[in-house]
Amino acid sequence: MKIVIVLFFAFCFVPKVCAQDAMIEDGWKNIRPFVTNREQVEKTLGKPQPSTDKIYTVYPTPEGHVAVVYAGDPCAAAPGEKGDFNLAKNTVLSYIVSLATPFPFSELKWKKDRYEQAEDPHHLNVIDYYSRRDGVSITTGIIDGTRVVSGFRFEASPEQRRSFRCNGAPVIKENEFYLSFPRNKVFGN
Protein backbone atom coordinates (compact mmCIF):
# COMPACT_ATOMS: atom_id res chain seq x y z
CA MET A 1 0.00 0.00 0.00
CA LYS A 2 2.86 2.40 0.83
CA ILE A 3 4.33 1.88 -2.64
CA VAL A 4 1.01 2.77 -4.27
CA ILE A 5 0.77 5.98 -2.23
CA VAL A 6 4.38 6.94 -3.07
CA LEU A 7 3.78 6.30 -6.79
CA PHE A 8 0.53 8.29 -6.67
CA PHE A 9 2.36 11.32 -5.24
CA ALA A 10 5.27 10.90 -7.65
CA PHE A 11 2.99 10.93 -10.70
CA CYS A 12 0.39 13.43 -9.52
CA PHE A 13 2.28 16.06 -7.55
CA VAL A 14 5.84 16.17 -8.88
CA PRO A 15 5.99 18.44 -11.92
CA LYS A 16 7.33 17.00 -15.14
CA VAL A 17 10.76 18.44 -15.79
CA CYS A 18 11.03 17.59 -19.47
CA ALA A 19 7.74 17.82 -21.33
CA GLN A 20 5.60 20.93 -21.31
CA ASP A 21 2.03 21.06 -20.03
CA ALA A 22 0.59 23.42 -22.69
CA MET A 23 0.94 23.71 -26.45
CA ILE A 24 4.48 24.81 -27.28
CA GLU A 25 3.10 27.66 -29.42
CA ASP A 26 1.98 29.27 -26.12
CA GLY A 27 5.63 29.48 -25.08
CA TRP A 28 7.80 27.49 -22.71
CA LYS A 29 6.05 27.75 -19.35
CA ASN A 30 3.81 30.37 -21.03
CA ILE A 31 6.69 32.82 -21.56
CA ARG A 32 5.73 34.75 -24.69
CA PRO A 33 7.90 37.14 -26.70
CA PHE A 34 6.59 40.73 -26.84
CA VAL A 35 4.12 39.90 -24.03
CA THR A 36 5.90 38.53 -20.94
CA ASN A 37 8.14 40.80 -18.82
CA ARG A 38 11.19 40.11 -16.63
CA GLU A 39 9.18 40.08 -13.39
CA GLN A 40 6.87 37.39 -14.80
CA VAL A 41 9.83 35.34 -16.10
CA GLU A 42 11.58 35.48 -12.73
CA LYS A 43 8.38 34.48 -10.96
CA THR A 44 8.29 31.41 -13.22
CA LEU A 45 12.00 30.55 -13.53
CA GLY A 46 13.61 32.11 -10.46
CA LYS A 47 16.57 34.48 -10.41
CA PRO A 48 19.06 34.42 -13.30
CA GLN A 49 22.65 33.36 -12.90
CA PRO A 50 25.11 36.24 -12.54
CA SER A 51 26.34 37.27 -15.97
CA THR A 52 28.27 39.91 -17.82
CA ASP A 53 26.58 39.05 -21.13
CA LYS A 54 25.06 42.18 -22.67
CA ILE A 55 22.49 40.28 -24.71
CA TYR A 56 21.28 37.16 -22.85
CA THR A 57 20.04 36.72 -19.29
CA VAL A 58 20.45 33.04 -18.41
CA TYR A 59 18.22 31.13 -16.02
CA PRO A 60 19.32 27.70 -14.79
CA THR A 61 16.26 25.50 -14.29
CA PRO A 62 15.66 21.83 -13.45
CA GLU A 63 15.00 21.31 -17.19
CA GLY A 64 18.23 22.93 -18.41
CA HIS A 65 18.92 26.57 -19.23
CA VAL A 66 16.74 29.36 -20.57
CA ALA A 67 18.55 32.30 -22.21
CA VAL A 68 16.32 35.38 -22.53
CA VAL A 69 16.82 38.61 -24.47
CA TYR A 70 14.94 41.50 -22.84
CA ALA A 71 14.04 44.81 -24.46
CA GLY A 72 16.06 47.82 -23.43
CA ASP A 73 14.71 51.34 -23.55
CA PRO A 74 12.22 51.61 -26.43
CA CYS A 75 13.64 52.89 -29.72
CA ALA A 76 17.10 53.52 -28.22
CA ALA A 77 20.59 52.38 -29.19
CA ALA A 78 21.36 49.08 -27.46
CA PRO A 79 23.27 45.84 -28.13
CA GLY A 80 21.54 43.30 -30.33
CA GLU A 81 17.92 44.26 -30.99
CA LYS A 82 17.26 45.37 -27.41
CA GLY A 83 16.31 48.92 -28.43
CA ASP A 84 14.78 48.19 -31.85
CA PHE A 85 11.17 47.82 -30.72
CA ASN A 86 8.60 50.10 -29.16
CA LEU A 87 8.05 47.84 -26.16
CA ALA A 88 8.30 48.44 -22.42
CA LYS A 89 11.79 47.92 -21.03
CA ASN A 90 12.35 44.33 -19.81
CA THR A 91 9.76 42.79 -22.14
CA VAL A 92 10.91 39.41 -23.52
CA LEU A 93 12.13 39.80 -27.11
CA SER A 94 13.24 36.21 -27.64
CA TYR A 95 14.57 33.23 -25.75
CA ILE A 96 16.24 29.86 -26.15
CA VAL A 97 15.51 26.76 -24.07
CA SER A 98 18.34 24.19 -23.98
CA LEU A 99 17.14 21.02 -22.31
CA ALA A 100 19.54 19.11 -20.06
CA THR A 101 17.55 15.93 -20.66
CA PRO A 102 15.82 15.70 -24.03
CA PHE A 103 12.33 14.21 -24.00
CA PRO A 104 10.61 11.98 -26.59
CA PHE A 105 9.37 13.92 -29.60
CA SER A 106 6.12 11.92 -29.37
CA GLU A 107 5.35 13.76 -26.08
CA LEU A 108 5.60 17.22 -27.63
CA LYS A 109 2.33 19.14 -27.61
CA TRP A 110 2.38 21.18 -30.81
CA LYS A 111 0.35 22.22 -33.82
CA LYS A 112 2.26 20.14 -36.34
CA ASP A 113 0.49 21.59 -39.38
CA ARG A 114 2.07 25.02 -38.70
CA TYR A 115 5.65 23.80 -39.03
CA GLU A 116 8.16 23.26 -41.79
CA GLN A 117 11.06 20.91 -41.23
CA ALA A 118 14.70 21.10 -42.24
CA GLU A 119 17.42 18.50 -41.83
CA ASP A 120 20.65 19.85 -40.41
CA PRO A 121 23.34 19.31 -43.07
CA HIS A 122 26.08 19.34 -40.41
CA HIS A 123 24.59 16.98 -37.81
CA LEU A 124 23.36 13.50 -38.64
CA ASN A 125 19.73 12.84 -37.62
CA VAL A 126 19.08 16.40 -36.40
CA ILE A 127 15.82 17.81 -37.73
CA ASP A 128 14.59 21.29 -36.96
CA TYR A 129 10.94 22.26 -37.14
CA TYR A 130 9.96 25.91 -37.38
CA SER A 131 6.78 27.91 -37.47
CA ARG A 132 7.07 31.40 -38.93
CA ARG A 133 3.51 32.13 -37.80
CA ASP A 134 4.28 31.37 -34.14
CA GLY A 135 7.97 32.34 -34.01
CA VAL A 136 8.91 28.90 -32.65
CA SER A 137 11.68 26.51 -33.67
CA ILE A 138 12.14 23.03 -32.26
CA THR A 139 15.38 21.04 -32.45
CA THR A 140 15.16 17.26 -32.47
CA GLY A 141 17.66 14.43 -32.77
CA ILE A 142 18.01 10.71 -32.28
CA ILE A 143 19.17 9.16 -28.99
CA ASP A 144 19.19 5.38 -28.69
CA GLY A 145 16.92 5.06 -31.72
CA THR A 146 14.27 7.49 -30.40
CA ARG A 147 13.61 10.96 -31.81
CA VAL A 148 13.86 13.46 -28.94
CA VAL A 149 13.42 17.21 -28.44
CA SER A 150 16.58 18.94 -27.22
CA GLY A 151 15.59 22.59 -27.34
CA PHE A 152 13.42 25.43 -28.52
CA ARG A 153 13.80 28.99 -29.70
CA PHE A 154 11.02 31.56 -29.38
CA GLU A 155 10.70 34.93 -31.04
CA ALA A 156 7.81 37.21 -31.92
CA SER A 157 6.05 36.49 -35.18
CA PRO A 158 7.14 38.49 -38.24
CA GLU A 159 3.85 40.42 -37.99
CA GLN A 160 4.55 41.41 -34.36
CA ARG A 161 8.12 42.38 -35.23
CA ARG A 162 6.90 44.64 -38.06
CA SER A 163 4.20 46.30 -35.92
CA PHE A 164 6.49 47.09 -32.97
CA ARG A 165 9.73 47.89 -34.88
CA CYS A 166 10.90 51.46 -34.28
CA ASN A 167 11.36 53.83 -37.21
CA GLY A 168 14.95 53.65 -38.37
CA ALA A 169 15.70 50.33 -36.66
CA PRO A 170 17.46 47.85 -38.95
CA VAL A 171 15.16 45.24 -40.43
CA ILE A 172 16.32 41.65 -40.14
CA LYS A 173 15.32 39.35 -42.96
CA GLU A 174 12.47 37.09 -41.89
CA ASN A 175 14.45 33.90 -42.60
CA GLU A 176 17.47 34.85 -40.45
CA PHE A 177 15.71 33.82 -37.24
CA TYR A 178 14.53 30.51 -38.62
CA LEU A 179 17.98 29.51 -39.84
CA SER A 180 19.57 29.70 -36.38
CA PHE A 181 18.15 26.93 -34.25
CA PRO A 182 18.86 26.08 -30.60
CA ARG A 183 21.65 23.61 -30.19
CA ASN A 184 23.23 21.96 -27.22
CA LYS A 185 25.92 19.42 -26.50
CA VAL A 186 23.48 16.52 -26.96
CA PHE A 187 23.82 16.71 -30.75
CA GLY A 188 27.35 18.05 -31.05
CA ASN A 189 27.03 21.80 -30.40
N, C-alpha and C positions, 0 to 999 in steps of 0.2 A: 504494500500500500504506500509506503514512504517513497518508493521509486516512482510510482505513478504521480504522486503529488509533486515531487521534484521535477519530473518531466513536464508536467502541466505548467509549472511556473517558468521553466526554461523556455517553453514554446510560446507561452501567452504573454509574459511580462518582460522578457529580455528583448530589447529592440534588435532587429536584424542589423548587422553592421555592413553588409555587402549590397544587398538589393534595396531598391527604393520602394517606398510605399505608394507613391502617386505616379502618374504618367511622367516620363522624363521630360516631356515638352513643358511641364509646369516648373521645371528647374530642379536641381539637386536640393532636396530638403526645402523646396519651394522658394529658393533664392532665384530671383528673376532680374536679368539685366534691365536697366532703365526704370526699375520699379523699387527694388529692395535697397535699403540703405545700410550703412555700416553698423548702426545700433542693432538693427534686426538680424544682420549676419552674426554679430557677436553674441546675440541672445541665443541663436541657433547653434553656432560652432564653438563658442568660447572665445577667449582672447587669442590674438595672433602671436606667433613666435616673434621675438625681437628680430628686426631686420634693418639693413641699410639700403635695401632695394628701393629704387625710386618709382618703380612701376607696380610690382606685385606686393600684396600683403598676404602672407602665407599662414594658414591655419592648420596645425596638426590635428587630426581627428582619429577616432578609432578605425575609420574606414581607410585612411591614407592621408593625403594632403589636399587642401583646397587653396589655390592661388587666385586672389581676387584683385582686379584693377578697379579702383574707385575714381569717380570724377573729382577733379580739382575744382577750383573756382570756375564758374561758367564762362565760356568764351574768353579764356585767358591762356597765355602761354604756359605750357606745362609739359613735362616729359610724356612721351607716348601720345595717346589721345586724351589724356586726362582733362584738358581744357577745351576740347573740340566740340563739346555739346552743351546746349542750354539746359542743363540739369542741375539740381541742387548738389552742392558739394557733398562728397561721400556717398553718392548713389553708385550702385554697382554698374560698371560699364561692361565687364566681361569676367569670366572666371574659368579655371581649369580644375577638374577633379582628377587626381591620380590615385587610383585605388591600390592599397597595399596588398589586398587579396582580391584578385579578379573573381567575378561571380559568373555562373553559367548564362550565356546569351539567351537561353530559353526562358530565363526568369525576368528578363528586361520587360518593363511595361512601357510600350511605345506605340506610336501611330505609324506603323511600318510603311503605309502607303505614301507618307510625306517625305520619305528619304530616298536618296540616291546612294549607290555604293561605289567605292573605288578600292581596288587592290593596291597595296603599297608595293611599288616596284623594288624597294630596297629591303623589305622584310618579308620573308616567306610566311604565308598564311595570315598576314595582317590585313584585315579589311576594315575600312572606315566607312561609316554611314553618316550622311549629313543631310540636314533639312534647312534649306535657305529660308523657308517660311518661318521656321521656329528659331533659327539661329543656334541650332544644336548639332554637334558632331559627336559621334560615338566611335571609340576605337575598340576593335575586337581582335582576338588572336586565338591560336590553338594551344591548349595545355593538356597533355595526356589524352589527346584525341577528342577533346571537348572544346567547342568554340566558347570563349569567355569574353566578358567586357572588362577592359582594363582602365578605361577612363572616358571622360567627357570634356567637351568644351562648350561653353555657353556665351552667346553674344546676342545683342539686340538684333531683331530682324532688319533686313535692308530698309524696309519702310520706316521703322522707328529711327534708324540711323539718319535717314534723309530728313525726317521731320524735325529732329532735335539738333541737327548739325548747325553749328554757328556759321554765320556769313564769314567767308574768308578762310575757314578751316579747310585743310587739305582733304580731298575726297579719296578714300581708299577704294580700289576696285572691289566690287562685290565678291569676286572669287578669291581674293587674297585670304580672307578669313577661312574659307572652306578648304584651302589647300594646306593649312597648318593645323594638324590634328594633335590631340594630346598623346604624349608618349610617356612611357616609363620603362624602368629597367626590365620589366617582365618580358618585353619583346625586343630588347636590344638597344633601347635609348634611355 
